Amino acid sequence: MIYRFRVILDNDTEDDVFRDLEIRETDTMEDLHNIITQSFGFDGMEMASFYISDEQWNQGEEISMFDMSEAGNEVKMMSTTTIKDVVHEASPKLIYIYDFMSMWTFYVELAEIVDEAVGTDYPNLMFVHGQIPDQAPEKQFESNQNEDYNEFEDGLDVDDYSDLDFDENWN
């Protein structure tokens, strides 16, 4: 089966920038990474990761390009994870981040699953819309904290040890 994806640049400008891609369900996440970078004109030499996403585009489990995990905290690898093991009709959304210094962020959504077309080479770039800007769009991070909150004005005296349950002269 062939998975058709729409890959949309997280972009706060007026112009939408996206690519429609086709790829075999048995290809790896690394293959998907490669067609995304090529279709947007990147050289593919920067670090990147996919993140499984829910309906509200919340970032979930990471699928990494390189194993940078610590013992007991393994992550899935792009090169060994097939697309069909991660993306399906019940979980059609991914977040893709390319170049962690620039933070190019893309929303990747499964549009449909179709039969393989005879004579078509896969992966296949089906449609291109918009030009990617010269640099990654700036991210505006929202805070859930009250703007009037000051962590240093909480009424605590950091030099007052009287309420702490330890002996400050323990050694």
Secondary structure, 3 states (H helix, E strand, C coil): CEEEEEEEECCCCCCCCEEEEEEECCCEHHHHHHHHHHHCCCCCCCCEEEEEECCCCCEEEEEECCCCCCCCCCCEEHHHCEHHHCCECCECEEEEEECCCCCEEEEEEEEEEECCCCCCCCCEEEEEECCCCCCCCCCCCCCCCCCCCCCCCCCCCCCCCCCCCCCCCCC
